[in-house]
Amino acid sequence: MGTIHVDGQTYEVNGADNLLQACLSLGLNVPYFCWHPAMGSVGACRQCAVRQYKDEDDDRGMLVMSCMTPAKDGTRIAIEDDEARKFRASVIEWLMMHHPHDCPVCEEGGHCHLQDMTVMTGHDSRRYRFRKRTHRNQYLGPFIAHEMNRCITCYRCTRFYNDYAGGKDLGAFGANDNIYFGRHREGVLESEFAGNLTEVCPTGVFTDQTHSDHYTRKWDLQFAPGICHQCGVGCNTSPGERYGEIRRIENRYNGEVNGYFLCDRGRFGYGYTNREDRPRQPLWRCRPGEEAIPLGVDAALDHGGDALRSARRIIGIGSPRASLESNHQLRQLVGEDNFSTGLTAVSQDCLHRMTRLNRTCGLPTPTLRDVESHDAILVLGEDLIQSAARLGLAVRQAALTRQRELAAGIGVPGWNAEAVKTMGQDRYHPVFIAWPGSTGLDEVTAARQFLASADIARLGHAIAHRIDPAAPGVEGLDNDIAEQAHAIAGALLAASRPLVISGSSLDSPDIIEAAGNIARALARRARDGGLLLVRPEANSTGIEMLGGQPLEWALEELEGQHADAVIVLENDLYQRLDRKRVDHALDQAETLLVVDHQHTPTLDRATLALPAASFAEGDGTLVSLEGRAQRFFQVYDPRYMRPETRIHESWHWFHALTASLHREPVASIAFDEISQDCASKNAALTAMTGASLPADFRVDGLRLAREPHRYSGRTSMRANQAVAEPRVPQDPDSPFAFSMEGYSGYDRPRQQVPFAWAPGWNSPQAWNRFTDEVGGHLRGGDPGARLLHPEPGHHDYHREVPPRFEPAADRWQLVVLPRLFGGEETSSRATPIRERTTPAQLTLSPGDADRLGVTRGEYMRVAAENTQLTLPVVIQQSWPTGLVGIPAGIDPALTNGLEIILSAARNQPPLSDREEVRP
C-alpha cells in the first residue's frame, strides 16, 4: 500500500498500480483511451495527462501520463490543474481531427467511450476545416461490422486480439497519422474472441453486426443479469431486449469468472431465442402423425392432467441445459425413482467421476481468475478453445504471466505492457496438452502430446506415478511417453501452483481418473495446486448433483413397457442417442409430453408440447464447471410483449401439471419457493439459494431497474404494437422492475447488476465503477455460490490403467472433436453461428491417408452400426494413426471410441495436395 495526494486530498492506494489505475479505483475521473484494465498501459494516446509534483514544496511540477507513472508512496498529482486540463482537451481535439462526428448514426452512440471522454475533457467545438483522411471498410464476417473512419489509433484492438487472445489475422498497417486496423485482406476474423473488439474498441470502429440487423440504442434496451447457456463455464452476460427480442449480448463483469471478456459463441449465439418457428402455444396431437392443434393454457393443462392420470407410470427425462428448478420440479412431479437426468450413461458416468474427484482429490477447484495465477498447467484430453473457450483464454493468460514475472525481476511493473512484452518475448509458464490433434493453445505450450484416448490416460497415470511412487505404475509404457511423463512431472513439482485440467470431451472415464491421480499425487506432495474438470453443457454439473438415472435407463423402461408416459424437459433425445433407438422407445409411450423452447424432432412427435421460456424469458439457477451456482433473471415477459403467446418457465408448467394431475386448483408460486424447495431436498445443493438476491430485496424501498434511466418511456415498450399500453408486468420472482423506475446506480454494492452505467460513464468501462478496485471484484461480491469443496482426508488412487491403443488393420477409432461454432445444440440455430461454422471434415493421419489412397479434399464414407455419412478428408501431420476425427454436432450415433469402417467415395473432386490443416 502507499499514500498519494490528489488535488490536495490524501488517499491510500495499491502501490503496485500506476496512477491511472489508482485514481480510477478511488472513483476519480481521469480520461483515457489506450489503457485497458485487462491489458495494461502503453502510453499511446496521451489522454491521461496529470501534473505531478516532486514534493510538497514543488509548485511547478510537470505533466506526466498517469498510465505510465507508478503510484509510489508520497506521490503528489493534480488532475484539475489548468495546464493538464488544456492538454487533455487538445489531445481530444487532435484525435477527433479525422473523426467523422457521426454520433447520431453511429451504433456506438450512447454507449461510446469516446463520447464519454470528450464530455469529460470539455471538448465541444472543432477548429479543423480541411479534408479528412478516409478509409475503406472491410467485411470481417457475420459477427463484426467495420467502420475504420472512426478510429483514433489507440491500438487497443490489436493489443487484445493479438497479444491477449493470440489472434493472428488482425494488424495495424501504415505509418504516422495514416494507420489502418484490419486484416491483410477482407475475410472472417479467425479468433474465437473477436467479438470482444466491440467492447474493447473505445469508438465505433468495431461494432456488433448481429445487433446492427435489429439495432436499438443502449438506453432503449431492457436488461437483466444473465448466465451464458452455451457451455459449462458459466460466464456472466447482460442480454438486452427490445420489442420482445434479444438484440445483443454484452459482457457482465464477474471478477472470479469471465472478467471483461466473452467467447464469440456466448456473445453471438443468442439468435435461437428470437426464431419465429419457436413453439409459442401449447400443441396437442390426438394420435401420432396427426397435425398438432393449438390450445390455450387451461385446455393444455386439462389434456395433460387427463393423459398423465391415465398412465400406469410416468418417466421424467431432465436436461443439462435446463435450470435446477425446472429439473427439480419435474422430478417432484414424476417421483425420484422415475427421473432420468437426460444424459447418456457414458456422459453421466464421466460427470459423476468429476464431481467425486472435485471433492476427494485433495486439491481445490480454481475459479477462472485463479487459473491465471497458476504457473504450470497440464491439460489432459481437452481442446479448451473449442470445449470451454473462456477457460482456454484464462490458460493463455496463465502462460503469459511468466513474462510479467521476468519483467518484475528487473523492476519493470506488470502494467507496463510493451516493456513486459519485450522482456518476455516467447517465454511462458509451462503448459502441456495431451490431445489427438492440434489445439488453439499450441502456440503457448511447452510440449504437445498427440495421443489416442487410452494413451492420454496412460500418460496421466505415468505422470502421477512419477510424482508419487505410491500411485499405480504403467506397464509397457513407450519410451517417448515415459520421457514426456518424466518431464511433465518435473515441471509440475517445480511449480509453486500446478494445475491439472481435464474433462469429458473424449467421453473417457480413464482420462478423468488419470487426472484425479495426478491431483492426488500433487496434494500428497503438499503442492498448492488445483484440479479443474470441464463439463460440456450449461448445467451438466447441476444435473449430476441433482441425481437421476441415465437416458438409456429411461428408454429401456419404455421399451420394456414398464412405463407408458414420458415427460421430456428441454432435451432433444435425438441429439444424444441413435435415432432408431429413440424412435423405438417413444413408439411404446401412450403419452409423450415435451416442454421446450425450440422445435426439435422430439417436440415434433409430442402428444402434448408446452412452450418453455428461454434464458431471456425466465428465471433459473445453473451450476458451472467450477461448481458455482449462478442465477439468471428474466429479461422480459414474453406474454406482455406478445399477448398471443403462452410461454412459461418449465418449472411453472410442472407446478401447474402437478395440480392438474391431482385435480387441484393451480396455486400461485414464486421462484424463491421453488429454489428453496430444491435446496432443502437435495443436500448437495443446499447453498444454491445464496446464488442471488431474494425477490424482496430493495434499495431505499426501490426495486432494481431493468432499464437505463434514459429509456424512452413506458409508452415505448410496445410501440411496435400500440403507443397506449397496459400496466407494465409485475415481477414476483425477482427484485427487478420491468421499468426504468427503480435503482440503477453504482454506489450501493450488490452482486446482481443488469447493465453498467455511472454518471459520465456509458461505455463498458463503467464496470470500473462497480468494482472494489480496477480489475478486482464487484463491491457487492462476485455473483454465485460455490457448491463443490474438497473433503478432508486422503483417498486412495484409482488402480485401473487402460491398455495402450493399438491401431486395427481395417477399422478406425472415432474421435468426436468439440467445436465452438456448430457443436452446441441451441447456438447452432442462430444464423450468425451457422454462417461462422466451418464445413465438416474428416481428419486422418498421413499414414492412414496413404494406406487408404486419399488426399486432402477427397471424400470418404464413414460407416458405423446404425449410420453412415460422407465427408471430405483433411490430413493433419501429427494426428495419431488409427484414429478418425469428425466434428461434434453432425450425428449423435457417431460417438467417441466407436469403431468405424472407412471407404472411398470418389464421386467428389479433390481440392489440392495433402497439407497440414487445423480442424
PyMOL commands that set and color helices and strands:
alter all, ss='L'
color gray80, all
select helices_A, chain A and resi 19-25+66-68+82-95+113-121+148-150+156-164+194-200+209-212+218-220+264-274+297-309+324-334+336-338+345-360+368-371+384-387+389-409+417-424+442-444+453-467+479-494+509-524+540-546+551-559+573-575+579-587+603-605+638-641+650-661+671-681+683-691+714-716+764-769+827-829+831-836+846-852
alter helices_A, ss='H'
color red, helices_A
select strands_A, chain A and resi 2-6+9-13+49-53+62-65+76-78+144-146+171-175+178-182+206-208+222-223+226-227+236-242+245-251+283-284+293-294+314-317+339-340+376-380+431-434+447-449+498-503+530-534+565-569+591-596+608-611+620-623+628-632+704-705+736-737+785-786+812-817+842-844+859-863+868-875+883-887+899-905
alter strands_A, ss='S'
color yellow, strands_A
deselect
rebuild
show_as cartoon
